[in-house]
Amino acid sequence: MGEEKKEKYLAEERYYGPKVMAPQNPFGLPRKEIKWFPTINHELCTGCGICVEFCPEHVYEKQGDKAVVVRPYDCLVGCESCRPRCPVGAISFPSRQELKQMLRELREKYGYR
């Protein structure tokens, strides 16, 4: 039980801290402002659950017969390791160029330039 409390606290700290360093965000920027997380094409998703089982950050859950992104901001920024494991290609992420642009804008906003 103490373990669960600690995990929950760290998750809240990661989400709401002003400039939080966390494993999900090695850039020192507010994680909620970095729009990096997977999107699932539910027309392609077969509900195999490989992404649910694979993701160590527990970003996915199975709801009904499909996988759903339930904790998008727990996804590691820059990680796409679940994408190639999807047998039908239903998982997508923003492009690397979009991520670079987001990070540039956030660094400027928070005075990291």
N, CA, C and O of each residue as an XYZ file, in Angstrom:
452
protein
N       0.833     -1.207      0.000
C       0.000      0.000      0.000
C       0.868      1.258      0.000
O       0.579      2.209     -0.727
N       1.927      1.271      0.808
C       2.817      2.422      0.821
C       3.455      2.648     -0.536
O       3.701      3.785     -0.938
N       3.721      1.553     -1.240
C       4.307      1.609     -2.584
C       3.354      2.327     -3.549
O       3.791      3.148     -4.355
N       2.046      2.016     -3.468
C       1.059      2.640     -4.349
C       0.969      4.139     -4.090
O       0.891      4.928     -5.032
N       0.978      4.533     -2.831
C       0.915      5.951     -2.484
C       2.099      6.708     -3.083
O       1.929      7.782     -3.658
N       3.284      6.148     -2.946
C       4.489      6.784     -3.460
C       4.400      6.944     -4.976
O       4.753      7.995     -5.513
N       3.928      5.901     -5.668
C       3.804      5.958     -7.121
C       2.819      7.052     -7.539
O       3.082      7.798     -8.482
N       1.693      7.147     -6.845
C       0.688      8.151     -7.160
C       1.245      9.561     -6.932
O       1.033     10.456     -7.750
N       1.946      9.748     -5.837
C       2.522     11.055     -5.533
C       3.490     11.492     -6.624
O       3.440     12.635     -7.078
N       4.365     10.592     -7.045
C       5.326     10.934     -8.085
C       4.631     11.290     -9.389
O       5.065     12.198    -10.097
N       3.546     10.575     -9.714
C       2.809     10.876    -10.933
C       2.205     12.279    -10.850
O       2.283     13.045    -11.811
N       1.605     12.617     -9.711
C       1.020     13.952     -9.571
C       2.095     15.026     -9.625
O       1.899     16.068    -10.250
N       3.213     14.785     -8.986
C       4.319     15.739     -9.005
C       4.803     15.948    -10.441
O       5.106     17.067    -10.854
N       4.867     14.872    -11.172
C       5.326     14.933    -12.554
C       4.362     15.783    -13.392
O       4.797     16.531    -14.267
N       3.070     15.670    -13.129
C       2.087     16.391    -13.926
C       1.980     17.865    -13.564
O       1.806     18.715    -14.437
N       2.084     18.163    -12.286
C       1.721     19.510    -11.863
C       2.888     20.384    -11.415
O       2.688     21.563    -11.125
N       4.082     19.844    -11.351
C       5.228     20.652    -10.949
C       5.544     21.698    -11.997
O       5.334     21.438    -13.182
N       6.044     22.878    -11.618
C       6.310     23.949    -12.576
C       7.392     23.602    -13.595
O       7.187     23.783    -14.795
N       8.539     23.108    -13.136
C       9.610     22.678    -14.042
C      10.153     21.387    -13.447
O      11.123     21.400    -12.690
N       9.527     20.287    -13.793
C       9.808     19.029    -13.139
C      10.734     18.165    -13.985
O      10.511     17.996    -15.184
N      11.769     17.623    -13.360
C      12.611     16.632    -14.021
C      12.061     15.267    -13.635
O      12.008     14.937    -12.451
N      11.664     14.493    -14.586
C      11.142     13.155    -14.339
C      11.596     12.262    -15.468
O      11.975     12.766    -16.524
N      11.571     10.961    -15.286
C      11.995     10.066    -16.369
C      11.213     10.300    -17.660
O      11.763     10.154    -18.752
N       9.950     10.659    -17.546
C       9.142     10.910    -18.721
C       9.513     12.215    -19.411
O       9.139     12.435    -20.563
N      10.241     13.077    -18.722
C      10.560     14.378    -19.272
C      11.984     14.774    -18.904
O      12.192     15.471    -17.912
N      12.949     14.347    -19.673
C      14.326     14.691    -19.354
C      14.708     16.116    -19.741
O      15.875     16.488    -19.617
N      13.762     16.916    -20.202
C      14.054     18.251    -20.703
C      13.829     19.338    -19.669
O      14.150     20.497    -19.933
N      13.285     19.009    -18.494
C      13.060     20.001    -17.454
C      11.927     20.953    -17.764
O      11.876     22.056    -17.220
N      11.021     20.544    -18.628
C       9.874     21.354    -19.014
C       8.612     20.694    -18.477
O       8.618     19.487    -18.236
N       7.526     21.446    -18.280
C       6.287     20.835    -17.796
C       5.813     19.752    -18.772
O       5.578     20.028    -19.948
N       5.679     18.530    -18.276
C       5.334     17.394    -19.143
C       3.987     17.589    -19.829
O       3.819     17.188    -20.981
N       3.045     18.188    -19.149
C       1.710     18.381    -19.736
C       1.738     19.299    -20.962
O       0.774     19.326    -21.727
N       2.817     20.043    -21.160
C       2.903     20.931    -22.320
C       3.630     20.282    -23.499
O       3.675     20.851    -24.590
N       4.194     19.105    -23.285
C       4.861     18.398    -24.383
C       3.872     17.394    -24.948
O       3.580     16.380    -24.314
N       3.368     17.665    -26.108
C       2.322     16.833    -26.728
C       2.942     15.614    -27.414
O       2.791     15.428    -28.622
N       3.626     14.805    -26.648
C       4.238     13.576    -27.170
C       3.567     12.385    -26.498
O       3.788     12.121    -25.316
N       2.764     11.686    -27.243
C       2.122     10.463    -26.769
C       1.540      9.737    -27.973
O       1.355     10.333    -29.035
N       1.247      8.436    -27.806
C       0.736      7.662    -28.931
C      -0.724      7.961    -29.233
O      -1.485      8.399    -28.370
N      -1.086      7.712    -30.469
C      -2.474      7.776    -30.909
C      -2.779      6.415    -31.521
O      -1.955      5.862    -32.250
N      -3.949      5.881    -31.231
C      -4.334      4.588    -31.774
C      -5.427      4.782    -32.812
O      -6.442      5.425    -32.545
N      -5.216      4.222    -33.996
C      -6.241      4.198    -35.030
C      -7.150      3.016    -34.709
O      -6.782      1.864    -34.937
N      -8.343      3.306    -34.176
C      -9.236      2.244    -33.718
C      -9.872      1.463    -34.868
O     -10.429      0.387    -34.650
N      -9.796      1.985    -36.062
C     -10.272      1.216    -37.212
C      -9.298      0.081    -37.529
O      -9.700     -0.970    -38.029
N      -8.002      0.304    -37.232
C      -6.991     -0.724    -37.480
C      -6.771     -1.645    -36.279
O      -6.427     -2.814    -36.454
N      -6.965     -1.134    -35.075
C      -6.666     -1.889    -33.856
C      -7.491     -3.174    -33.794
O      -8.712     -3.155    -33.950
N      -6.791     -4.296    -33.561
C      -7.463     -5.592    -33.442
C      -7.684     -5.984    -31.989
O      -8.327     -6.998    -31.716
N      -7.163     -5.201    -31.058
C      -7.321     -5.498    -29.640
C      -6.438     -6.631    -29.163
O      -6.772     -7.311    -28.192
N      -5.313     -6.845    -29.833
C      -4.410     -7.945    -29.464
C      -3.797     -7.740    -28.082
O      -3.459     -8.717    -27.414
N      -3.643     -6.486    -27.637
C      -3.113     -6.194    -26.311
C      -1.601     -6.188    -26.202
O      -1.066     -6.085    -25.098
N      -0.909     -6.294    -27.309
C       0.556     -6.293    -27.261
C       1.069     -4.980    -26.677
O       1.991     -4.992    -25.861
N       0.496     -3.861    -27.075
C       0.930     -2.563    -26.554
C       0.659     -2.452    -25.055
O       1.471     -1.900    -24.312
N      -0.479     -2.977    -24.616
C      -0.848     -2.929    -23.197
C       0.172     -3.704    -22.368
O       0.616     -3.238    -21.319
N       0.535     -4.880    -22.843
C       1.489     -5.727    -22.131
C       2.919     -5.187    -22.222
O       3.694     -5.323    -21.275
N       3.266     -4.583    -23.346
C       4.641     -4.145    -23.574
C       5.013     -2.882    -22.820
O       6.103     -2.815    -22.251
N       4.163     -1.896    -22.794
C       4.515     -0.562    -22.281
C       4.827     -0.585    -20.782
O       3.942     -0.866    -19.974
N       6.084     -0.291    -20.400
C       6.443     -0.294    -18.987
C       5.871      0.902    -18.222
O       5.858      0.904    -16.991
N       5.406      1.903    -18.941
C       4.838      3.105    -18.309
C       3.324      3.005    -18.149
O       2.705      3.926    -17.616
N       2.720      1.918    -18.594
C       1.277      1.668    -18.468
C       0.435      2.771    -19.110
O      -0.565      3.218    -18.549
N       0.861      3.193    -20.289
C       0.160      4.235    -21.035
C      -1.170      3.705    -21.574
O      -2.138      4.455    -21.693
N      -1.213      2.419    -21.896
C      -2.387      1.805    -22.521
C      -3.172      0.949    -21.530
O      -2.633      0.433    -20.551
N      -4.467      0.820    -21.822
C      -5.333     -0.150    -21.154
C      -6.250     -0.725    -22.202
O      -6.541     -0.088    -23.214
N      -6.700     -1.925    -21.953
C      -7.649     -2.540    -22.865
C      -9.047     -2.203    -22.365
O      -9.387     -2.486    -21.217
N      -9.844     -1.605    -23.220
C     -11.221     -1.272    -22.885
C     -12.105     -1.890    -23.955
O     -12.067     -1.498    -25.122
N     -12.890     -2.852    -23.537
C     -13.681     -3.599    -24.515
C     -12.748     -4.448    -25.354
O     -11.930     -5.200    -24.822
N     -12.870     -4.329    -26.646
C     -12.016     -5.124    -27.537
C     -10.925     -4.293    -28.196
O     -10.356     -4.709    -29.206
N     -10.627     -3.121    -27.637
C      -9.597     -2.235    -28.206
C      -8.635     -1.753    -27.130
O      -8.972     -1.727    -25.947
N      -7.436     -1.372    -27.551
C      -6.471     -0.732    -26.661
C      -6.742      0.766    -26.691
O      -7.068      1.326    -27.738
N      -6.604      1.408    -25.539
C      -6.876      2.838    -25.408
C      -5.711      3.505    -24.676
O      -5.148      2.930    -23.744
N      -5.357      4.698    -25.094
C      -4.331      5.486    -24.411
C      -5.019      6.165    -23.232
O      -5.817      7.085    -23.413
N      -4.702      5.700    -22.010
C      -5.366      6.233    -20.817
C      -4.468      7.156    -19.994
O      -4.966      7.991    -19.239
N      -3.157      7.014    -20.133
C      -2.214      7.871    -19.414
C      -1.189      8.425    -20.407
O      -0.022      8.036    -20.375
N      -1.621      9.328    -21.285
C      -0.740      9.797    -22.349
C       0.521     10.498    -21.841
O       1.578     10.386    -22.461
N       0.422     11.212    -20.729
C       1.578     11.970    -20.257
C       2.539     11.129    -19.419
O       3.522     11.652    -18.893
N       2.266      9.841    -19.293
C       3.233      8.927    -18.691
C       4.178      8.376    -19.753
O       5.176      7.737    -19.422
N       3.874      8.618    -21.013
C       4.717      8.151    -22.116
C       6.066      8.882    -22.071
O       6.115     10.094    -21.864
N       7.133      8.147    -22.262
C       8.461      8.750    -22.279
C       8.612      9.632    -23.511
O       8.344      9.187    -24.627
N       9.031     10.854    -23.323
C       9.196     11.786    -24.440
C      10.260     11.246    -25.390
O      11.401     11.001    -24.998
N       9.862     11.069    -26.637
C      10.774     10.566    -27.665
C      10.723      9.065    -27.864
O      11.277      8.566    -28.843
N      10.077      8.326    -26.972
C      10.010      6.871    -27.080
C       8.907      6.472    -28.067
O       7.791      6.987    -28.012
N       9.237      5.564    -28.949
C       8.258      5.017    -29.893
C       8.361      3.502    -29.950
O       7.962      2.896    -30.944
N       8.886      2.883    -28.909
C       9.184      1.457    -28.980
C       7.945      0.572    -29.087
O       8.062     -0.580    -29.503
N       6.781      1.065    -28.732
C       5.558      0.273    -28.881
C       5.070      0.258    -30.334
O       4.438     -0.706    -30.764
N       5.357      1.305    -31.076
C       4.849      1.434    -32.446
C       5.217      0.252    -33.332
O       4.323     -0.312    -33.964
N       6.487     -0.159    -33.416
C       6.806     -1.280    -34.300
C       6.287     -2.629    -33.797
O       6.260     -3.599    -34.554
N       5.879     -2.699    -32.546
C       5.357     -3.961    -32.010
C       3.904     -4.192    -32.388
O       3.422     -5.321    -32.302
N       3.203     -3.162    -32.800
C       1.805     -3.306    -33.208
C       1.759     -4.061    -34.543
O       2.286     -3.572    -35.543
N       1.142     -5.231    -34.571
C       1.149     -6.036    -35.797
C       0.370     -5.427    -36.958
O       0.577     -5.814    -38.109
N      -0.522     -4.481    -36.673
C      -1.328     -3.886    -37.752
C      -0.995     -2.417    -38.002
O      -1.627     -1.780    -38.845
N      -0.017     -1.870    -37.286
C       0.390     -0.479    -37.501
C      -0.632      0.542    -37.047
O      -0.784      1.591    -37.673
N      -1.338      0.245    -35.957
C      -2.392      1.147    -35.480
C      -1.875      2.266    -34.582
O      -2.624      3.190    -34.265
N      -0.607      2.203    -34.163
C      -0.050      3.197    -33.243
C       0.786      4.219    -34.012
O       1.633      3.858    -34.829
N       0.535      5.496    -33.737
C       1.333      6.551    -34.360
C       1.730      7.584    -33.315
O       1.121      7.682    -32.249
N       2.754      8.345    -33.642
C       3.279      9.414    -32.784
C       3.480     10.653    -33.629
O       3.502     10.561    -34.856
N       3.630     11.839    -32.989
C       4.021     13.030    -33.759
C       5.387     12.770    -34.405
O       6.143     11.914    -33.945
N       5.686     13.490    -35.439
C       6.985     13.313    -36.105
C       8.099     13.868    -35.220
O       7.849     14.656    -34.308
N       9.310     13.452    -35.499
C      10.472     13.966    -34.760
C      10.616     15.469    -34.979
O      11.007     16.202    -34.070
N      10.299     15.918    -36.180
C      10.367     17.347    -36.481
C       9.364     18.131    -35.624
O       9.685     19.207    -35.118
N       8.146     17.586    -35.463
C       7.149     18.236    -34.608
C       7.623     18.282    -33.153
O       7.430     19.284    -32.464
N       8.242     17.194    -32.691
C       8.759     17.167    -31.324
C       9.848     18.217    -31.136
O       9.844     18.939    -30.139
N      10.771     18.309    -32.075
C      11.834     19.312    -31.984
C      11.263     20.718    -31.921
O      11.728     21.546    -31.138
N      10.259     20.988    -32.742
C       9.631     22.313    -32.765
C       8.937     22.609    -31.431
O       9.054     23.713    -30.899
N       8.214     21.617    -30.893
C       7.554     21.795    -29.595
C       8.565     22.139    -28.514
O       8.363     23.062    -27.726
N       9.662     21.378    -28.487
C      10.677     21.600    -27.462
C      11.355     22.948    -27.623
O      11.644     23.616    -26.629
N      11.615     23.362    -28.860
C      12.190     24.699    -29.098
C      11.293     25.788    -28.536
O      11.754     26.694    -27.842
N       9.995     25.688    -28.847
C       9.035     26.700    -28.393
C       8.933     26.721    -26.868
O       8.864     27.792    -26.265
N       8.923     25.538    -26.244
C       8.822     25.488    -24.789
C      10.083     25.996    -24.112
O      10.007     26.657    -23.076
N      11.236     25.696    -24.681
C      12.494     26.227    -24.112
C      12.505     27.743    -24.167
O      12.939     28.405    -23.225
N      12.029     28.284    -25.267
C      11.960     29.743    -25.401
C      10.972     30.312    -24.384
O      11.257     31.315    -23.729
N       9.815     29.671    -24.255
C       8.780     30.127    -23.332
C       9.286     30.156    -21.891
O       8.969     31.081    -21.142
N      10.070     29.150    -21.497
C      10.552     29.045    -20.128
C      11.959     29.584    -19.939
O      12.555     29.385    -18.880
N      12.498     30.259    -20.933
C      13.771     30.930    -20.790
C      14.978     30.034    -20.768
O      15.953     30.336    -20.080
N      14.946     28.944    -21.498
C      16.095     28.041    -21.559
C      17.023     28.359    -22.722
O      17.920     27.566    -23.010
N      16.849     29.456    -23.384
C      17.680     29.783    -24.546
C      18.876     30.561    -24.130
O      19.696     30.928    -24.971
